[in-house]
Amino acid sequence: MLIKEAICYISEAGSNLRSESAAKGSIVPVAPGITNVFTHSGGAGLPSPDIEIKAQEPSTSYQLTLRLVTDGGLDAYGTYGSGHNVEDLVWEANAFQARYAHMLIGVDAFDREYVWQQFWMAQRFMYTGRQLLDTIDRMLWDLASRHARLPIYKLLGGCRERVPAYINVGGTTVDDIVKDALRRKEQGFKGVKDHWYRGVKGNIEMAQALRANLGDDFLLFHDPVESYTYEDAVRVGRAMERLNYQWIEEPLQDYDIMGLRKLCATLDLPVLALEWIGAIGGQPYNTAPYLALGASDIVRQRGIGITGQVKQAQLAESFGVPVHGGDPHVILSIGHDPVFETGSGGPQPRPDEAELDCLGQMVVEDGYMSMAWVDRPAQEPDWDAIARDAVQVV
């Protein structure tokens, strides 16, 4: 199924009232104010600046859809960009046509590894960042799913049909976070994860309150987001070992590979790392030295695209190390990602059968994540109508 051409459609996507605010506040020292350890004031429970700027009138937003036309009756497509300025999106489309489209024309749309390797190197030589590769790889996997009439996790070689699910909780006080966690437990979630930045004393008090109120068997996860020194991480980690926590996530900056190595050797509590350094590029390859040095007990999934996530998961498996996070299809296709992170949105019930097709829709209910699907072709876009209604076609 050869790719013949690339077409970009710029279409209206509704209107909104644009605004900006200091929602996360300022960057402040972590209590008790240790030098060079910082978090944001909102997360630390401190007042945020009362700053909000709103537009006077709603403005129209636009979406840039990329379509890779093939000779096989099905095309790859996906959202490539968005914004409030048509001219900017036109030039974003022009940039794709000039810089990258020729790398895809004439390529078999099923040669995803070849495309992944090409655009992996384009990050270095063309300074693309990770988004371009992620977008194209996912488009090609989506095409393969529609062609085979199977969800992606089945194409990858499904390992399981459901995974236990936990959810993120929060609040401005310990009572708030306990109340939120109890509500999530009632909804059936198997555990909760906090993002609490109140320093060693405050974080231990929060952890003790959660365990006391949720019971011994409920799963608890702690994510302080790089807000500890090594010494602080040991103190909190030791306390959470006694409280039967599952792991401590991103305790130090990912760049501190030697600090993470020392922390992993010190704590019995597993240390999860590689979220931030992976978010800005390098995964799955920069996972290897962390595992070789023993600098991460659990690998945060940040592989680029479906293809990159499979690479990272298999690398971690070869070291006997769990991986966590990533695309639900990848999670269901492997056996060493122990739980699914739901975010903070809540349960997602199974859709009506009439809404399902071969692509599948993620379900989170009764404390588990699964994929609902049926052997029905996905509805294809009406490209003639999209072209007719588009603001501009590039």
C-alpha positions in Angstrom: 0.0 0.0 0.0 2.2 2.8 -1.3 1.8 6.4 -0.2 1.1 8.5 -3.3 0.7 12.1 -1.9 0.2 14.2 1.2 -2.7 16.6 1.5 -3.3 19.1 4.3 -6.7 20.4 5.2 -7.3 23.5 7.3 -10.8 23.6 8.7 -12.7 25.6 11.3 -12.9 23.8 14.7 -15.2 26.1 16.6 -14.6 29.2 18.7 -13.5 29.9 22.2 -12.7 32.8 24.5 -8.9 32.7 24.8 -7.4 33.3 28.3 -4.1 32.9 30.2 -3.6 32.7 33.9 -1.1 32.0 36.6 -2.9 28.8 37.4 0.3 27.0 38.6 1.6 30.1 40.4 5.3 30.7 40.8 8.3 28.5 41.2 9.1 28.4 44.9 11.5 26.5 47.2 10.3 23.2 48.5 9.6 23.3 52.3 11.6 23.9 54.4 13.3 26.0 51.7 16.4 23.9 50.7 18.5 25.7 48.2 18.0 24.6 44.5 15.0 22.4 45.2 11.9 24.0 43.8 8.3 23.3 42.9 5.3 25.4 41.9 3.4 27.4 44.5 0.0 25.8 43.6 1.3 22.3 44.2 3.0 23.4 47.5 -0.4 24.7 48.8 0.7 28.3 48.6 -1.4 31.1 47.1 -1.0 31.7 43.4 -0.8 35.2 41.8 -4.2 36.4 40.9 -3.4 37.0 37.3 -5.8 36.2 34.5 -5.9 37.7 31.0 -9.0 37.1 28.8 -9.8 38.1 25.2 -12.6 40.5 24.7 -14.4 38.3 22.2 -14.4 34.6 21.2 -12.1 33.8 18.3 -12.3 31.0 15.7 -9.9 28.1 16.1 -8.7 26.0 13.2 -7.4 22.4 12.8 -4.8 21.2 10.4 -5.5 17.6 9.2 -2.7 15.6 7.5 -3.8 13.0 5.0 -1.4 10.5 3.4 -3.1 9.2 0.3 -2.3 5.6 -0.6 -3.0 3.4 -3.6 -4.8 0.8 -1.4 -8.2 2.3 -0.8 -7.5 3.5 2.7 -5.5 6.6 3.7 -3.6 7.5 6.8 -4.7 10.7 8.5 -4.5 12.6 11.8 -4.4 16.0 13.4 -1.1 17.7 12.6 -1.7 21.1 14.2 -4.1 23.7 15.5 -4.3 27.4 16.2 -6.3 30.6 15.7 -4.4 31.9 12.7 -5.1 30.4 9.2 -1.9 31.8 7.7 0.3 30.2 10.3 -1.3 26.8 9.7 -1.0 27.3 6.0 2.8 27.7 6.4 2.9 24.8 8.8 1.3 22.7 6.0 3.7 24.2 3.5 6.7 23.3 5.8 5.5 19.7 5.9 5.1 19.5 2.1 8.6 21.0 1.5 10.5 19.3 4.3 9.0 15.9 5.0 6.3 14.8 2.5 8.9 13.6 -0.1 10.3 11.3 2.6 7.0 9.4 2.6 5.9 9.5 -1.1 6.5 6.0 -2.6 6.9 4.3 0.8 4.8 1.3 1.7 2.4 2.5 4.5 3.0 -0.8 6.3 6.7 -0.2 6.5 6.3 1.5 9.9 9.8 0.6 11.1 11.4 2.1 8.1 9.4 5.3 8.5 10.2 5.4 12.2 13.9 5.0 11.7 13.9 7.8 9.0 12.0 10.3 11.2 14.0 9.3 14.3 17.1 10.6 12.5 15.2 13.6 11.2 15.0 14.7 14.8 18.7 15.2 14.7 19.3 16.5 11.2 16.1 18.5 10.7 15.5 19.5 14.3 11.9 18.2 14.2 11.4 17.4 17.8 9.5 14.3 18.7 5.9 15.3 17.7 6.4 14.8 14.0 7.5 11.2 14.4 4.9 10.5 17.0 2.1 11.8 14.8 3.1 9.9 11.7 3.8 6.6 13.4 0.4 6.7 15.1 -1.3 7.5 11.8 0.3 4.5 10.2 -0.7 2.2 13.0 -4.2 3.5 12.8 -4.2 2.7 9.1 -3.0 -0.8 9.8 -5.7 -1.3 12.4 -8.4 -0.2 9.9 -7.0 -2.4 7.2 -6.8 -5.5 9.4 -10.1 -4.7 11.2 -8.3 -5.4 14.5 -7.4 -3.0 17.3 -3.7 -2.1 17.6 -3.1 -4.2 20.7 -4.2 -7.3 18.8 -1.9 -6.4 15.9 0.9 -6.1 18.4 0.0 -9.6 19.8 -2.3 -9.0 22.7 -1.1 -10.1 26.1 -4.2 -9.5 28.2 -7.7 -8.1 27.9 -7.7 -5.8 31.0 -5.3 -4.1 33.5 -6.0 -2.8 37.0 -6.5 0.9 37.0 -5.6 3.7 39.5 -6.3 7.4 39.3 -4.6 10.7 40.3 -6.0 12.5 43.3 -5.4 15.9 44.8 -6.6 18.8 46.9 -5.4 21.8 48.9 -5.3 20.0 52.3 -4.7 16.5 53.6 -8.4 16.2 54.3 -9.2 17.1 50.7 -6.9 14.5 49.2 -8.2 11.8 51.6 -11.8 12.7 50.6 -10.9 12.6 46.9 -9.1 9.2 47.4 -12.1 7.7 49.3 -14.4 8.8 46.4 -12.2 7.1 43.9 -12.1 3.9 46.0 -15.9 3.9 46.0 -15.8 4.2 42.2 -13.9 0.9 42.1 -10.3 2.1 41.4 -7.6 -0.2 42.7 -5.4 2.7 43.9 -4.6 6.4 43.8 -1.5 8.5 43.1 -0.7 11.8 44.7 1.3 14.8 43.4 2.1 16.4 46.8 4.9 18.9 47.2 4.8 19.9 50.8 8.4 18.8 51.7 9.4 15.7 53.8 7.2 16.3 56.8 4.1 17.3 54.9 4.4 14.5 52.4 4.8 11.9 55.1 1.8 13.2 57.0 -0.2 13.0 53.8 0.9 9.4 53.1 0.1 8.4 56.6 -3.4 9.8 56.3 -4.1 8.1 53.0 -3.0 4.7 54.3 -5.0 5.1 57.6 -8.2 6.0 55.7 -7.9 3.7 52.7 -6.9 0.4 54.3 -3.8 -1.8 53.9 -4.7 -3.4 50.6 -5.4 -0.3 48.6 -2.6 0.7 46.1 -0.8 3.9 46.8 1.7 5.7 44.5 3.7 8.9 45.3 4.9 11.3 42.6 6.7 14.4 44.0 7.9 15.5 40.6 11.6 16.1 41.1 11.1 18.0 44.4 13.5 16.0 46.6 17.2 15.9 47.3 18.7 12.5 47.6 18.5 12.7 51.4 14.9 13.8 51.4 13.9 11.1 49.0 15.5 8.5 51.3 13.5 9.8 54.3 10.2 9.9 52.5 11.0 6.6 50.8 11.7 4.8 54.1 8.4 6.1 55.5 6.5 4.9 52.5 8.1 1.5 52.7 6.5 1.2 56.1 3.2 2.3 54.6 3.3 -0.3 51.8 3.5 2.2 48.9 3.9 0.7 45.4 6.6 3.1 44.2 8.0 6.6 44.4 7.9 8.4 41.0 10.3 11.0 39.7 11.9 11.8 43.2 15.0 13.4 41.7 15.6 15.1 38.4 16.0 12.6 35.6 19.3 14.1 34.7 20.7 13.0 38.1 21.5 9.5 36.9 24.1 8.9 39.6 21.7 10.2 42.3 19.0 7.9 41.0 21.4 5.0 41.0 22.3 5.6 44.6 18.6 6.0 45.6 17.6 2.7 43.8 20.4 0.9 45.8 19.3 2.5 49.1 15.5 2.0 49.0 13.5 -1.2 49.0 10.7 1.0 47.6 10.8 0.9 43.8 11.9 4.1 42.1 10.2 5.1 38.8 12.2 7.5 36.6 12.7 8.7 33.0 9.4 10.6 32.6 10.9 14.1 31.9 14.0 13.2 30.1 11.9 11.0 27.9 9.3 13.7 27.2 11.9 15.8 25.5 13.4 13.1 23.3 15.8 10.2 23.5 13.5 7.4 24.4 13.8 4.5 24.0 17.6 4.6 23.6 18.5 6.6 26.7 16.6 4.1 28.8 19.5 1.6 28.3 22.2 3.4 30.4 19.7 3.9 33.3 18.9 0.2 33.3 22.5 -0.8 32.9 23.5 1.4 35.9 20.6 0.4 38.0 19.3 4.0 38.0 15.6 3.1 37.6 13.6 0.3 39.1 10.6 1.1 36.9 10.8 2.8 33.5 8.3 5.5 32.6 6.9 4.9 29.1 7.9 7.8 26.9 8.8 6.0 23.7 7.9 8.0 20.5 4.9 6.6 18.7 3.5 3.1 19.1 6.7 1.7 17.5 9.0 3.5 20.0 6.9 2.4 23.0 7.2 -1.2 22.0 11.0 -0.8 21.6 11.2 0.7 25.1 8.9 -1.9 26.7 10.9 -4.8 25.2 14.2 -3.2 26.3 12.9 -2.9 29.9 11.6 -6.5 29.8 15.0 -7.8 28.8 16.4 -6.2 32.0 13.6 -7.7 34.1 12.2 -4.2 34.8 8.6 -3.1 34.7 7.5 -0.3 32.4 4.6 2.1 33.2 2.4 4.4 31.2 2.0 4.9 27.5 -0.7 4.0 25.0 -3.4 1.7 26.2 -2.9 -0.5 23.2 0.8 -1.0 24.1 -0.1 -1.7 27.7 -2.5 -4.5 26.7 0.1 -6.0 24.4 2.7 -6.5 27.1 2.8 -8.2 30.5 5.1 -6.1 32.6 3.1 -2.8 33.0 1.4 -3.6 36.3 -1.3 -0.9 36.4 -3.0 1.7 34.2 -2.9 5.4 35.1 -6.3 7.0 34.6 -5.3 10.6 35.0 -8.1 12.4 37.0 -11.1 12.2 34.7 -12.8 9.3 36.3 -14.4 6.1 35.0 -15.1 5.7 31.3 -17.9 3.2 30.8 -18.3 0.9 27.8 -20.0 2.6 24.8 -23.1 1.2 23.2 -22.3 -1.5 20.7 -23.4 0.7 17.8 -20.6 3.1 18.6 -17.8 0.6 18.4 -15.7 -0.5 15.5 -12.4 -2.3 14.8 -10.3 0.6 16.2 -11.6 0.1 19.7 -12.4 2.5 22.5 -10.8 2.6 25.9 -12.9 1.6 28.8 -12.2 2.2 32.5 -14.8 0.6 34.8 -14.9 -1.6 37.8 -11.3 -0.8 38.5 -9.9 -2.0 35.2 -8.8 -0.6 31.9 -9.8 -2.6 28.7 -10.5 -2.0 25.1 -14.0 -2.3 23.7 -14.2 -3.2 20.0 -16.1 -5.1 17.4 -15.2 -6.6 14.0 -16.7 -3.7 12.1 -14.9 -1.3 9.6 -14.2 2.1 11.0 -16.1 4.9 9.2 -13.8 6.6 6.8 -13.7 10.4 6.4 -15.6 12.0 3.5 -12.6 13.7 2.0 -14.7 15.4 -0.7 -16.8 17.1 2.0 -13.8 17.9 4.1 -12.1 19.6 1.0 -15.2 21.5 0.2 -15.7 22.8 3.7 -12.0 23.5 4.3 -10.7 27.0 4.7 -7.7 26.0 2.6 -6.2 22.8 1.1 -2.4 22.6 0.8 
